[in-house]
Amino acid sequence: MQEHKDKKYATFFEELFDDFKESLKSDLHVDEMTTDEELKQLLISIINEYENEFYNNFTEIFIYNYYKNLLNSYNNTINRILKATNTNQSFNNDEKEIILKSERADCDDVLYLYNFKYIKDSETEGKFISKITGKEIPISYQVSEIITNNDVFFRPPKGDPDLRGPHTTFSIEYSQEYWLNFKNEMLKYIEDFENNHSEDFLDDLKDYRFWLNKYRVLTTFLNQIDTYSLGGEKHVKN
């Protein structure tokens, strides 16, 4: 009975995979017979081109997406912060823990979106490593501070760390006024980002995310091949 269910699910899975590949071939304008590995390599090539195009823009791209997540993600982070810092109620430690986790999720989501790993070393402010192409991508100290700061209420002073005075310290911010101002700053950053870049730039950024998603779906299918023991061509796991 279980074997019958497994075979039925494997058949359903294989049909989904075949449908996805046909759709992907259409997106790639590929008509001839193409192996799974060839499709994967085509996507890697496309993603590599976008990584080259945006190579010097990933600091602002990261901050742009991070701010959008804080403002608009299902985690509802910025509104949770504003509610928690309301001076008419006591600060709730349980709610703080939820906020810290949701902010970390908003941050991690950007790394996941672009398939980047953050690396901190002694020679740079930090950098991204593409999990797809292996490319090293420079970022600013501000992005490093966002990624390594596990307490969103622990706010770094503004400015380059190398230019800060020796007595400059981080601050603990539970002031609702601070967070209202920060919300406005985030909205302004997003507006400026979208206004200061051409339509071609913004369209390319959307296309880049489109291909990243296609790559993620393809590799998810490939990583499940052995699990469901699908027949036919020998698949290469990611």
Legacy VTK file of the C-alpha trace (Angstrom):
# vtk DataFile Version 3.0
C-alpha trace
ASCII
DATASET POLYDATA
POINTS 238 float
0.000 0.000 0.000
2.775 2.409 0.957
4.760 1.426 -2.146
1.742 2.258 -4.315
1.434 5.694 -2.664
5.149 6.342 -3.122
4.990 5.458 -6.825
1.908 7.627 -7.289
3.594 10.582 -5.591
6.788 10.007 -7.599
4.763 10.110 -10.814
3.039 13.313 -9.715
6.404 14.834 -8.751
7.921 13.897 -12.103
4.982 15.466 -13.952
5.444 18.690 -11.983
9.141 18.667 -12.785
8.512 18.083 -16.491
5.969 20.923 -16.583
8.439 23.227 -14.841
11.221 22.329 -17.270
9.006 22.973 -20.290
8.065 26.348 -18.869
11.711 27.097 -18.104
12.776 26.168 -21.637
10.161 28.571 -22.951
11.491 31.331 -20.677
15.026 30.593 -21.869
13.915 30.335 -25.529
15.411 26.846 -25.714
13.790 24.514 -28.277
16.264 21.647 -28.582
16.665 18.750 -26.179
18.375 20.036 -23.051
19.565 18.096 -20.025
18.812 19.168 -16.476
22.462 20.069 -15.958
22.491 22.185 -19.126
19.420 24.076 -17.901
21.133 24.650 -14.585
24.285 25.950 -16.268
22.236 28.302 -18.454
20.659 29.791 -15.336
24.046 30.120 -13.633
25.341 31.968 -16.690
22.401 34.390 -16.622
22.749 34.983 -12.876
26.492 35.584 -13.308
25.711 38.339 -15.811
23.383 40.046 -13.348
25.926 39.732 -10.536
28.414 41.492 -12.798
25.881 44.179 -13.723
25.012 44.966 -10.097
28.485 44.264 -8.693
28.961 47.801 -7.370
25.329 48.241 -6.284
24.777 45.454 -3.796
25.201 47.663 -0.728
22.242 49.825 -1.722
20.312 46.854 -3.119
20.668 45.019 0.202
19.582 48.054 2.241
16.686 48.724 -0.147
15.343 45.181 0.216
16.027 45.075 3.950
14.096 48.294 4.538
11.229 47.049 2.387
11.123 43.892 4.492
11.062 45.849 7.760
8.195 47.938 6.458
6.139 45.458 4.468
6.968 41.837 5.256
4.514 39.481 6.936
6.693 39.781 10.062
5.244 43.285 10.509
8.513 44.306 12.173
8.415 48.089 12.137
4.813 48.218 13.349
5.673 45.783 16.134
8.526 48.082 17.162
6.270 51.135 17.175
3.690 49.295 19.255
6.307 47.995 21.695
7.861 51.447 22.154
4.553 53.133 22.821
5.157 55.187 25.960
1.631 54.455 27.167
2.483 50.836 27.897
5.330 48.962 29.538
7.964 47.394 27.308
7.117 43.711 26.948
10.129 41.360 26.925
8.175 38.638 25.146
7.241 41.058 22.399
10.872 42.179 22.199
11.967 38.598 21.498
9.399 38.358 18.708
10.716 41.632 17.249
14.334 40.475 17.383
13.457 37.236 15.594
11.318 38.956 12.961
14.037 41.542 12.235
16.611 38.759 11.842
14.229 36.981 9.475
13.827 40.196 7.453
17.604 40.483 7.202
18.227 36.822 6.386
15.507 36.941 3.738
17.598 39.371 1.653
20.601 37.047 1.759
18.310 34.166 0.802
16.723 36.194 -2.006
20.067 36.770 -3.730
21.617 33.461 -2.620
24.466 35.198 -0.816
26.590 34.179 2.133
28.002 36.950 4.311
31.704 36.741 5.151
33.537 38.921 7.661
37.324 38.961 7.502
40.206 41.097 8.733
40.903 42.610 5.315
37.482 44.055 4.419
34.376 45.579 5.957
32.707 42.349 4.943
31.669 40.798 1.656
29.092 38.583 0.036
29.917 35.255 -1.570
27.470 34.104 -4.230
26.402 30.552 -3.455
25.624 30.139 -7.159
28.726 31.465 -8.911
31.219 31.769 -6.050
31.767 35.430 -6.896
33.038 37.703 -4.081
31.021 40.926 -3.871
32.091 43.997 -1.845
29.696 45.692 0.576
29.898 48.647 2.939
30.322 48.716 6.717
26.629 49.638 7.038
25.509 46.325 5.536
27.945 44.450 7.773
26.529 46.216 10.832
22.977 45.283 9.855
23.877 41.642 9.303
25.944 41.220 12.475
23.686 43.199 14.820
21.428 40.682 16.573
19.559 43.337 18.567
17.766 45.874 16.383
17.373 48.166 19.416
21.162 48.322 19.717
21.778 51.102 17.210
25.197 51.950 15.749
26.313 55.574 15.453
26.121 57.010 11.964
29.193 57.288 9.782
32.168 55.208 8.730
33.609 53.317 11.748
37.132 54.276 10.638
36.211 57.957 10.926
34.313 57.806 14.215
35.770 59.351 17.340
37.232 57.043 19.982
34.397 57.737 22.410
31.574 57.158 19.948
29.343 54.364 21.208
26.269 52.416 20.191
22.991 53.412 21.815
19.957 51.501 23.072
16.860 52.926 21.392
13.441 52.306 22.874
12.144 55.762 21.958
9.090 55.678 19.717
10.137 59.052 18.282
13.422 57.511 17.131
11.597 54.671 15.384
9.032 56.955 13.783
11.926 58.994 12.366
13.678 55.820 11.270
10.528 54.630 9.511
10.429 57.909 7.594
14.116 57.532 6.740
13.476 54.064 5.366
10.560 55.296 3.260
12.751 58.101 1.933
15.583 55.674 1.118
13.210 53.423 -0.845
11.730 56.392 -2.693
15.172 57.764 -3.553
16.394 54.344 -4.694
13.481 53.956 -7.085
13.643 57.551 -8.314
17.416 57.696 -8.755
17.692 54.569 -10.879
16.506 54.187 -14.427
13.561 52.032 -15.393
16.023 49.702 -17.115
17.938 49.279 -13.847
14.775 48.494 -11.877
13.487 46.167 -14.595
16.812 44.331 -14.662
16.656 43.951 -10.882
13.199 42.356 -11.203
14.447 40.091 -13.986
17.441 39.116 -11.855
15.147 38.028 -9.026
12.983 36.167 -11.546
15.956 34.052 -12.685
17.139 33.539 -9.119
13.736 32.088 -8.321
13.863 29.820 -11.378
17.276 28.581 -10.286
16.016 27.947 -6.763
13.024 25.945 -8.015
15.144 23.922 -10.453
17.733 22.993 -7.817
14.960 22.132 -5.359
13.568 19.657 -7.885
17.016 18.232 -8.587
17.738 17.832 -4.892
14.550 15.778 -4.517
15.237 13.407 -7.408
16.952 10.729 -5.335
14.304 10.970 -2.631
11.519 9.964 -5.019
13.660 7.629 -7.159
12.469 9.089 -10.434
13.344 7.194 -13.573
14.748 8.402 -16.858
17.841 10.520 -17.224
20.434 10.494 -14.497
20.054 13.755 -12.595
22.892 15.712 -11.051
22.256 16.960 -7.555
23.094 20.549 -6.711
LINES 1 239
238 0 1 2 3 4 5 6 7 8 9 10 11 12 13 14 15 16 17 18 19 20 21 22 23 24 25 26 27 28 29 30 31 32 33 34 35 36 37 38 39 40 41 42 43 44 45 46 47 48 49 50 51 52 53 54 55 56 57 58 59 60 61 62 63 64 65 66 67 68 69 70 71 72 73 74 75 76 77 78 79 80 81 82 83 84 85 86 87 88 89 90 91 92 93 94 95 96 97 98 99 100 101 102 103 104 105 106 107 108 109 110 111 112 113 114 115 116 117 118 119 120 121 122 123 124 125 126 127 128 129 130 131 132 133 134 135 136 137 138 139 140 141 142 143 144 145 146 147 148 149 150 151 152 153 154 155 156 157 158 159 160 161 162 163 164 165 166 167 168 169 170 171 172 173 174 175 176 177 178 179 180 181 182 183 184 185 186 187 188 189 190 191 192 193 194 195 196 197 198 199 200 201 202 203 204 205 206 207 208 209 210 211 212 213 214 215 216 217 218 219 220 221 222 223 224 225 226 227 228 229 230 231 232 233 234 235 236 237
